[in-house]
Amino acid sequence: MKLPHRRKFLHLAAGAAALSALPRVARAQPYPTQPVRIIVGYPPGGATDAMARLIAQQLSERLGQQFIVDNRPGPGGNIGTEAVVRSQPDGYTLLLIFSANAINATFYDKLSFNFIRDIAPVAGIARSPFVMEVHSSVPAKTVPEFISYAKASPGKLRMASNGNGTTAHIAGELFKLMTGVDMVHVPYRGPEPALTDLLAGKVQIRFGIPLESMEYIKTGNLPVLAVTTAARSEVLPDIPTVGEFVPGYEASAFLGIGAPKNTPPEIVDKLNREINAVLSDPRIRARLVEVGGTVLAGTSADFGKLIADETEKWGKVIRAANIKPE
């Protein structure tokens, strides 16, 4: 073989080798290589949607691909959850997990999915207390005073919620079970009408997320007797917890990210690391505190245990109170 031909042969061989290596290079490209959807089972504008958009923006900046919020509203967030369950487990369709997912497992008899089996926990984001809000006409300044007042008027106080089977509703039912008070549950279609009727005195008590009513709390137009988490809220440090008067009481909303089962572990791990990095940013922590939340950092296993524990806890309350879908 003459030298020029040999050089040409080697050049062609090198080119062929490079071409054969292209699929391997493509497979080795770091995740994500295309936009990622975060499905939210609630309409735009609410607290869950706002949190999803905050995390989506931060992940987009950190990972160089768009993380897009895709709202799929429906009862209890189940439409959005089912969409993720049926998606490819490739890391490009994620779910904003809300505490309602832990409730729905018992509350709904015939779901087409098993949440704990079909959704892989990725990372927690935040926990938020509920605030025990009362109308100004209620003659109680503390939780013990409210319990005494309610027991003196069984069945006469009306307890608003954002809807039947919502986390706030079940938090109220837990309060009823642990204190023995008898209140009439009045479900609304979302926080706005429930809060409007509470301010108007059409209902006397509501368990709500602080973000929903903070402007009224800070101006003194809405008395708050307690927060429902085990520890006091950073944004409302002078407000006691329900547990200070009702030992063992604890209720909170939580948010996190999940993915379809069988999503590759390396993708779950990468998302977990990135979300925890976002949560370690002092600016993000400050924003969570402003709306009454606290950071829920940890491993995917930590988040999975929380989901399992909350599912068991709320299942007991739903069965004890005999709560059914309307």
Salt bridges, closest charged atoms under 4 A:
ASP49 OD2 - ARG53 NE 2.89
ASP70 OD2 - ARG37 NH1 3.02
ASP70 OD2 - ARG72 NH2 3.21
GLU82 OE2 - ARG86 NE 2.98
ASP118 OD1 - ARG117 NE 2.76
ASP118 OD1 - LYS261 NZ 3.76
GLU133 OE1 - ARG206 NH1 2.88
GLU173 OE2 - HIS169 NE2 2.98
GLU173 OE1 - LYS176 NZ 3.43
GLU212 OE1 - ARG206 NH2 2.43
GLU244 OE2 - ARG232 NE 2.99
GLU250 OE2 - ARG127 NH2 3.86
GLU250 OE1 - LYS313 NZ 2.87
GLU274 OE1 - ARG62 NE 2.54
ASP281 OD2 - ARG283 NH2 2.64
ASP309 OD2 - LYS305 NZ 2.74
GLU310 OE2 - ARG127 NH2 3.69
GLU312 OE2 - LYS316 NZ 3.80
